[in-house]
Amino acid sequence: MDNCILTFVKISEQDGKIDEQDLSTLEFSRRLKEKLDWKLIGGAIVRESFETQASREIFARGVDEAFIFSTNSNVGEGDIYSTASTMRSIVEDMGCMIVVFGERSSDTSFGCLGGYVAGMLGFSYVAYVSEVLGCEGSTLKANAILENEITLEAKLPAVLVPIGELFPPRPVLLRDRMEAKKKQAAFKKAGGFVKTIATLVRAGKPEQRTRGGTGDQESRRGIKSCDWMGW
């Protein structure tokens, strides 16, 4: 795998701009690039109509390369598994040692996409990162804030999720935007989303039952607490 940082950002489907929280994700990645002197690659899954806009937005934030993966579907319309499966394929193709996700990524804002992708790939996973201290060989050392700040060591490759509010984005100058227009991203077709086969539409506390209920009561016990569609 290569000494590079792959950072995924979420692009708004309304105006093609980077999600506000992911501006901090890019700032974290930019500081990490400067510390490690590694190449920084920005990646995003967008609708085809926003490819060029997304490319310029990402380049203006200081990345070295941009890969824009287009889809005809609404981004994140699938469940977390389908989105993570698409991301896993992208990470495997890119081959970077460090992958960065925002706290609120392209998984309907559940914020657990990074963990899913790390699990699928067998990568180390470090969330709530406040600072990366450095890399020695195949080991990354970082501080993370849970109840208190702790120092962790993780084997590379690794997926990192920084604490967004600790990395306010630096301002983008007109010069940055003009330079971004001159750069060319790599445009690729994103893999298809896996079709959701079951969707939880309602959940509730099961009614209390006593032993010896009627057969009709027994047959209805689960339907009242949880209805499923798609089976």
C-alpha positions as CSV (number, residue, x, y, z in Angstrom):
1,M,0.0,0.0,0.0
2,D,1.1,3.6,-0.6
3,N,2.0,6.3,1.8
4,C,-1.0,8.4,1.1
5,I,-4.1,9.8,2.9
6,L,-7.5,9.2,1.4
7,T,-10.2,11.5,2.7
8,F,-13.8,11.0,2.0
9,V,-16.1,14.1,2.1
10,K,-19.9,14.5,1.7
11,I,-21.1,16.7,-1.1
12,S,-24.4,18.5,-0.8
13,E,-27.0,17.4,-3.4
14,Q,-28.5,20.9,-3.3
15,D,-25.5,23.0,-4.3
16,G,-22.6,20.6,-4.9
17,K,-20.6,22.1,-2.0
18,I,-18.7,20.2,0.7
19,D,-20.7,19.4,3.9
20,E,-19.8,22.0,6.5
21,Q,-18.6,19.4,9.0
22,D,-16.4,17.7,6.4
23,L,-14.6,21.0,5.8
24,S,-13.0,20.2,9.2
25,T,-12.3,16.6,8.1
26,L,-10.3,18.0,5.2
27,E,-8.5,20.5,7.5
28,F,-7.5,17.6,9.7
29,S,-6.3,15.6,6.7
30,R,-4.4,18.6,5.4
31,R,-2.5,19.0,8.7
32,L,-1.8,15.3,8.7
33,K,-0.4,15.6,5.2
34,E,1.9,18.4,6.4
35,K,3.1,16.4,9.4
36,L,3.8,13.2,7.6
37,D,4.7,14.6,4.2
38,W,2.4,12.2,2.5
39,K,0.2,12.7,-0.6
40,L,-3.4,13.8,0.2
41,I,-6.2,12.4,-2.0
42,G,-9.8,13.7,-1.7
43,G,-12.7,11.4,-2.6
44,A,-16.4,11.9,-2.9
45,I,-19.4,10.1,-4.3
46,V,-21.7,12.5,-6.1
47,R,-24.5,12.7,-8.5
48,E,-23.3,13.1,-12.1
49,S,-24.5,16.7,-12.4
50,F,-22.1,17.8,-9.5
51,E,-18.9,16.2,-10.7
52,T,-17.1,19.4,-11.8
53,Q,-18.3,21.4,-8.9
54,A,-17.2,18.8,-6.4
55,S,-13.8,18.6,-8.0
56,R,-13.2,22.3,-7.7
57,E,-14.4,22.4,-4.1
58,I,-12.0,19.6,-3.1
59,F,-9.0,20.9,-4.9
60,A,-9.5,24.4,-3.4
61,R,-9.0,22.8,0.1
62,G,-5.4,21.8,-0.6
63,V,-5.6,18.1,-1.8
64,D,-3.0,16.8,-4.2
65,E,-5.4,14.6,-6.2
66,A,-9.2,14.2,-6.4
67,F,-11.2,11.2,-7.3
68,I,-14.9,11.8,-8.0
69,F,-17.1,8.8,-8.1
70,S,-20.4,9.5,-9.8
71,T,-23.7,7.7,-9.4
72,N,-27.2,8.1,-10.8
73,S,-28.7,7.4,-7.4
74,N,-29.2,9.8,-4.5
75,V,-26.0,9.5,-2.4
76,G,-26.6,7.6,0.8
77,E,-30.0,6.5,-0.2
78,G,-29.1,2.9,0.6
79,D,-28.6,1.5,4.0
80,I,-25.3,1.7,5.9
81,Y,-24.1,-1.7,4.6
82,S,-24.6,-0.8,0.9
83,T,-22.8,2.5,1.3
84,A,-19.9,0.9,3.2
85,S,-19.6,-1.8,0.5
86,T,-19.2,0.9,-2.1
87,M,-16.6,2.7,0.0
88,R,-14.7,-0.5,0.7
89,S,-14.3,-1.1,-3.0
90,I,-13.0,2.4,-3.5
91,V,-10.5,2.1,-0.6
92,E,-9.2,-1.2,-2.0
93,D,-8.7,0.4,-5.4
94,M,-6.9,3.5,-4.0
95,G,-4.5,1.5,-1.7
96,C,-3.8,4.3,0.8
97,M,-2.3,3.6,4.3
98,I,-4.6,6.1,6.0
99,V,-8.3,6.6,5.3
100,V,-10.2,9.5,6.9
101,F,-13.9,9.8,7.4
102,G,-15.9,12.6,8.9
103,E,-18.1,12.2,12.0
104,R,-21.0,12.7,9.7
105,S,-20.3,10.9,6.4
106,S,-22.3,9.6,3.4
107,D,-24.3,7.2,5.5
108,T,-27.5,9.2,6.1
109,S,-25.6,11.1,8.8
110,F,-25.4,8.1,11.2
111,G,-21.7,8.7,11.6
112,C,-20.6,5.1,11.7
113,L,-19.5,4.6,8.1
114,G,-15.8,4.7,9.0
115,G,-16.1,1.8,11.5
116,Y,-18.1,-0.3,9.0
117,V,-15.5,0.2,6.3
118,A,-12.6,-0.6,8.7
119,G,-14.3,-3.8,9.8
120,M,-14.9,-4.9,6.2
121,L,-11.3,-4.4,5.3
122,G,-9.7,-5.5,8.5
123,F,-8.1,-2.1,9.1
124,S,-7.3,-0.5,12.4
125,Y,-10.0,2.0,13.5
126,V,-9.4,5.1,15.7
127,A,-12.3,7.4,16.3
128,Y,-12.5,10.8,18.2
129,V,-9.0,11.6,17.1
130,S,-7.7,14.9,18.5
131,E,-4.1,14.7,17.1
132,V,-1.9,12.3,15.1
133,L,1.5,12.3,16.8
134,G,3.3,10.5,14.0
135,C,4.1,7.2,12.2
136,E,7.0,4.9,12.9
137,G,7.2,2.1,10.4
138,S,3.8,0.5,10.3
139,T,2.6,2.0,13.5
140,L,0.5,5.2,13.9
141,K,0.4,7.0,17.2
142,A,-2.5,9.3,17.9
143,N,-4.4,11.0,20.7
144,A,-8.1,10.4,21.0
145,I,-10.7,12.0,23.4
146,L,-13.2,9.7,25.1
147,E,-13.9,10.7,28.7
148,N,-10.3,11.8,28.9
149,E,-7.6,12.2,26.3
150,I,-5.7,8.9,25.7
151,T,-2.8,8.0,23.5
152,L,-3.2,5.0,21.1
153,E,-1.0,3.1,18.8
154,A,-2.6,1.5,15.7
155,K,-1.2,-0.7,13.0
156,L,-1.4,0.6,9.5
157,P,-3.5,0.6,7.4
158,A,-5.9,2.5,9.5
159,V,-9.2,4.4,9.3
160,L,-9.3,7.6,11.3
161,V,-12.3,9.8,12.4
162,P,-11.3,13.2,13.8
163,I,-13.2,15.4,16.2
164,G,-14.5,18.0,13.8
165,E,-14.7,21.0,16.0
166,L,-11.0,20.8,16.9
167,F,-10.1,21.5,13.2
168,P,-11.7,24.7,12.0
169,P,-11.0,25.0,8.3
170,R,-8.6,27.6,7.1
171,P,-10.0,30.2,4.7
172,V,-10.0,29.6,1.0
173,L,-8.4,32.4,-1.0
174,L,-9.4,33.5,-4.5
175,R,-6.0,32.2,-5.7
176,D,-6.9,28.7,-4.3
177,R,-10.2,28.7,-6.3
178,M,-8.5,29.8,-9.5
179,E,-5.9,27.1,-9.2
180,A,-8.6,24.5,-8.5
181,K,-10.2,25.3,-11.8
182,K,-7.0,24.4,-13.6
183,K,-6.6,20.9,-12.0
184,Q,-8.2,17.8,-13.3
185,A,-9.8,15.2,-11.1
186,A,-10.2,11.6,-12.0
187,F,-13.8,10.8,-12.6
188,K,-15.0,7.2,-12.1
189,K,-18.3,5.4,-11.9
190,A,-19.2,4.3,-8.4
191,G,-20.2,0.7,-7.9
192,G,-23.9,0.0,-7.6
193,F,-25.5,0.2,-4.2
194,V,-26.7,-3.0,-2.7
195,K,-30.5,-3.2,-2.6
196,T,-31.9,-2.9,0.9
197,I,-33.9,-6.1,1.6
198,A,-35.4,-5.1,4.9
199,T,-36.3,-1.8,6.5
200,L,-37.3,-1.2,10.1
201,V,-40.3,1.0,9.9
202,R,-41.5,0.9,13.5
203,A,-40.3,-0.4,16.9
204,G,-41.9,-0.4,20.3
205,K,-41.8,-2.0,23.6
206,P,-43.3,-5.6,23.5
207,E,-46.5,-6.0,25.5
208,Q,-46.1,-7.9,28.7
209,R,-47.5,-11.5,28.4
210,T,-48.2,-14.2,30.9
211,R,-47.5,-17.9,30.3
212,G,-50.4,-19.7,28.9
213,G,-51.8,-17.1,26.5
214,T,-54.1,-18.0,23.7
215,G,-52.8,-19.1,20.4
216,D,-54.1,-15.9,18.8
217,Q,-52.2,-13.9,21.3
218,E,-49.0,-15.9,20.7
219,S,-49.2,-15.3,16.9
220,R,-49.6,-11.6,17.3
221,R,-46.9,-11.0,19.9
222,G,-44.2,-9.8,17.5
223,I,-46.3,-7.8,15.1
224,K,-47.4,-5.3,17.7
225,S,-43.8,-4.5,18.6
226,C,-42.0,-4.4,15.3
227,D,-43.2,-4.4,11.7
228,W,-40.9,-5.2,8.8
229,M,-41.1,-4.6,5.1
230,G,-39.3,-6.2,2.3
231,W,-39.2,-9.8,3.4
